[in-house]
Amino acid sequence: MKEQVSELKKIYESYKVQNISLNMERGWPCKEQLELSMPMLDLVTSHTNLCLENDYRGYAGTAGIAPLKKLFAEVLQVSEEQIYIGGTMSTTIMYDLINKAVVFGFDGFMPWKDFKGGVKFLCPSPGYEKHFNICKTFGIEMIQIPMNDFGPDMDFVEELVKEDDSIKGIWCVPLYSNPTGIIYSDETIQRLASMETKAEDFRIIWDNAYCVHHLTVEKCQIRNIIDECMEHGYPDRVFEFTSTSKITFPGGGVGVCASSVDNIKWLTQKSLLQLKSGDKINQLRHSMFFPSVEALNAHMKKHMDIIKPKFDLVDRILHEQLDEWNIATWINPKGGYFINIKLLNGMAHNVWEKCKEVGVSITPAGSTFPYGEDKEDAYLRIAPTYPSLEDLDKAMHVLCVAIKLSYLEKHNLINIMEENHG
Ligand SMILES: Cc1ncc(COP(=O)(O)O)c(C=O)c1O
C-alpha cells in the first residue's frame, strides 16, 4: 500500500511540472463537430429566393419560418402551430419565459412578482446550472429534488406541489439528463403530466436539449409530455425547449419552443415588441441544410461518430483506474453531452481543486446543485466532447489520480502511513 501511495503522489507531482492546460468543463462541440455544419453557410447566397412567405428579407414573421417549424414539429411530435422559433438559442427563450412569468404572469394569471412571500421552483439535482441561475437571477426560491434512475423523485414532487401554491414550476431535462445522462421513464412523465398542483399556473420547463443527440444507434425515445398534459386536462402545463446549438453552431443556431397552441399564441404575442422578426435568413439556412428529419438524423450520426469514442474513452479509463477502488459510480450515457461521477461523500471539492492545481478544468464541484450546494459534496460533471482524444486521455488520468489521492487523504491513510513509516 505504501508503494502505491508514494507512486500516486509521484505521478501527481509530475503533473504539476508539466504545464498542463486541459478543459473538460463545458459541454462544447469540438472543432470537428463544428466543421460538419460549414457547408450550411454556402446554402443561402444572393441568388437564393428569399421572397417566401412574407419575404424573409423583411420584418414580418415573429415565431419562425414555415419550413423550420415543420421540421421541429416533426422532431417534437407536435403540430406546426405549436412551435415558436425565436432567437438563436433555447436559453434565451427559457430566460425570457421566466422573466415574462415574473413580470406579466402567464396568460390570465397573477405576475409571480406580486405573489406574497415569493415563488418557488422545483430543481431536480444534480441538474443544469443555467436553469438554477435563471431562478437565482429572478429571486425564485429553489427547492432541491433528488434524482433517481428514472427522473425526479416523483413521490416528493407530488407531495410538494399538491400543498403549496407558491411552487410555480419544475425544471426537467428528460432525455439524457444534464448531467446524469438518465432518461425519464414513462411513469415519471405521466405522473408529471397528471399530478395535482395547488398553483394553477404551475409550469413544467421541459428542456429537451438532447432530443436528437444520441450516442447509440438505438435512438432512445421518451413519451410526448405535451400530449400527456393535454390528455390529463392540463394543456398549458408544459413548455418544451430545444435548439440547434449542438447540431450546427452554438449562438449561430435556432432556439425552439413547443407548447399548447394557446401558449404559443401568448408567447408570440408577448414577444412582438422585443422580437419583431427573428433571423429568418439563418432559419432558412437551417431548413435548407435539414430538409427532412432524415437529413437531421444523418447529420447527428456524424456528430455521434466524432464524440462517441470520447465517451467510451472516459468510461474505459474510469473502469480501468477505479473499479477496484469502489469509490465512484457513473453511467456511460446513451446520449447527451455529459458523464456524471458520483464519488464518496466529501470528496468532490477536493478532487476538483487537485485537478485545477495541475491544469485540468472540470465543472466546479457543487455547481450542478441549486445555490452551488451539493450537501454530499460527491458529484463531479465531466464534459468529454471538446478536448481531443489525446487530451481527454491525459485529463482523465489526472482526474483518476486526483480521485485516488483525495480518497486516501480523506481517510487519512497517507498521513497515518507516513507516520508509521516515517
Ligand atoms: C440541458 C441543457 N439545456 C440547454 C442548453 C443550452 O442550450 P442553448 O445553447 O440552446 O441555449 C444546454 C447546454 O449545455 C443544456 O445542457
The ligand as an SDF file (V2000), in Angstrom:
LIG
                    3D

 16 16  0  0  0  0  0  0  0  0999 V2000
  -29.9180   20.8770  -20.6620 C   0  0  0  0  0  0  0  0  0  0  0  0
  -29.4130   21.9840  -21.4980 C   0  0  0  0  0  0  0  0  0  0  0  0
  -30.2550   22.9160  -21.9450 N   0  0  0  0  0  0  0  0  0  0  0  0
  -29.8380   23.9470  -22.7070 C   0  0  0  0  0  0  0  0  0  0  0  0
  -28.5010   24.0700  -23.0280 C   0  0  0  0  0  0  0  0  0  0  0  0
  -28.0850   25.2380  -23.8580 C   0  0  0  0  0  0  0  0  0  0  0  0
  -28.9100   25.3430  -24.9370 O   0  0  0  0  0  0  0  0  0  0  0  0
  -28.8630   26.6030  -25.8940 P   0  0  0  0  0  0  0  0  0  0  0  0
  -27.4970   26.6940  -26.4500 O   0  0  0  0  0  0  0  0  0  0  0  0
  -29.8960   26.3190  -26.9200 O   0  0  0  0  0  0  0  0  0  0  0  0
  -29.2040   27.8030  -25.0870 O   0  0  0  0  0  0  0  0  0  0  0  0
  -27.5760   23.1300  -22.5750 C   0  0  0  0  0  0  0  0  0  0  0  0
  -26.1570   23.2730  -22.8740 C   0  0  0  0  0  0  0  0  0  0  0  0
  -25.2960   22.6800  -22.2800 O   0  0  0  0  0  0  0  0  0  0  0  0
  -28.0470   22.0670  -21.7960 C   0  0  0  0  0  0  0  0  0  0  0  0
  -27.2190   21.1340  -21.3280 O   0  0  0  0  0  0  0  0  0  0  0  0
  1  2  1  0
  2  3  1  0
  2 15  2  0
  3  4  2  0
  4  5  1  0
  5  6  1  0
  5 12  2  0
  6  7  1  0
  7  8  1  0
  8  9  2  0
  8 10  1  0
  8 11  1  0
 12 13  1  0
 12 15  1  0
 13 14  2  0
 15 16  1  0
M  END
$$$$
